[in-house]
């Protein structure tokens, strides 16, 4: 599925990208649509939401969700463990923010959830999208993510990928 670059109701960052419905992703990754919803509710990823409210996924999203599955099924991490690992992606070291914003941020150093799992961060209050934030984008570069996280992160990128 392609999003038309002429459709003003869709995010500009989606123009020309292949997008997949939850049902297509579930089929590719051999999981249920409800499991995708559960991963989202648990704060493990942020799907694109179209103006209609429907969720769509890119190939990067699918690779990340595959990696989440590996953390759960192969490395035996639970949701809290994955969220904790992701919470160590400290926004203020990746994205420049002022000291007052950093100190007031609920995703600060004592949080066990990633910043995109909070509604009231200073970034979100300014209208910034987590989906396009440099912090969230780190999860799509598995090799870089492994270097950024202070805890050991295991994910075999590309092996047995459902995308070929």
N, C-alpha and C positions, 0 to 999 in steps of 0.2 A: 504494500500500500504506500503510495506517495501522497504527501500533502502538497497541494498546489501552492506555488509561490505567490499566486494572485489572491489567495483567500486571506483577507485581512483579519478574520476571526481566529486564526491560528498563530502560535508563537513563531516569530521570524526564524528562530534557531532550528525549526523543524522543516523549513522549506527544502524540498528535494531529498529528504532522508527517508529511508525505508522504515516504516513503522509497523508494529505488530500489535494485534489485539491481545487482551489477556488470554483468550482461548487459544490463540496461535502459540503464545509463549508457553502456556501450560502443556500443550501438545509437544512442542519442541523439547521441553525439559522434563517431560514425563512426570508432571505434578498436576495438582488440581488448581483451578482458578481460585478456590478458597485458600489454598496455601499461599498463592501470590498475595492475596488480600491480607493474610495473616502476617507475612513478611513486611508488607507495607505498614500495617498497624503497629508492628513491633519496632518500626523506625529504621529498618535495615536498608531501605531504598526509597527514593522519591520518584514516582512515575510522572510522565507528562500527563497533564489533564487538558483535554481539548475544551473549547468553549462550551461544548455540549455536556461536559462533565465526564465523558468517556476517557478511560486511561489508555495510553499507548506507550509502547516500549521500542527502544532502538536496539540495534545489535549490541551496543555497549551495555545497555541494561541487561540484556539476556546473558551476556558473558558474566556480568556482576552477580546476577541471580544464580547462575551456575556455580559461581565461586561460593556464594552463601550456602548453597546445597552441600558443597564439598566440606565447608566448615562444620556443618551439622552432621552429615552422614559419615564422613571419613575421619575428620579431626575431632569429632565428638564434642563440639562446642554447642552450648545452648544459646538461646537468644540473648540472654544477659551477657554472656561471654563475648559474643560478636559485637553487641552494642558497646561493651566496655572497650574493646579494641578500637572501635571506630571513634569513641569519645576521646581517645588519645591523639586524634588529629586535631591539635589545638589551633583554633581559628586564628588567634592573634600571631602565631608564628608563620602562618601561611598567607594571611590576608592582613594588610595594614589596617589597624583600627586604633582609635585613640584610647588612652589609658582608662578614661571614664567608661567608655563602652565596654572595654574588656572586664573591668571590675564589676560592672552591673550585669554582665551577661550571665544568664542562667546555665549556659553551657560551659561555664568556667572550669577551672582546674579540679573542682570537687564533684563534677558531674560524671555520671556513668552512662550517659547517653550522648550520641553525636549531636552536633549543633542543629542539624536539619530536623531533629525530632522535637524542637521547641518552637512554640508559636511566638513568644515574646522576646526574641533576641533583638538587639538594636538593628541588625541588618534587616530582619523581617519587618520591623516597625518602620524602617525607611522605604519599604516596598521592594526590597531586593528579593529575587527568586532563589531559593535554595538549589533548584534544579540547574541553574546556570552559574552558581557560585563556584569560585576556584577551589574552595574547600571540598565541596561535594564532588567536584570533577576529579579529585584525587583517587576516588574509588575505582575509576575506570582504567587507571594505569596501574595494573597489578604490580609490576616491577617497582615502580616508584612508591606505591603504597607500602610494599614490604620494607623499603628503606626508611619511610617516614614514621612508621609505627614503632614505638619502643618495645612492644611485645612481639613475639614471634608470630608471623602470619604466614600460613601455608596455603597456597593455592596454585595448582598446576594449570597455568594459563594455556588454553588452546588444546590440551590433550582431550580427546574424545568430545570435542566441542560439537554441539548439535548443529552448529552453523557451518560445519564443513571445515 
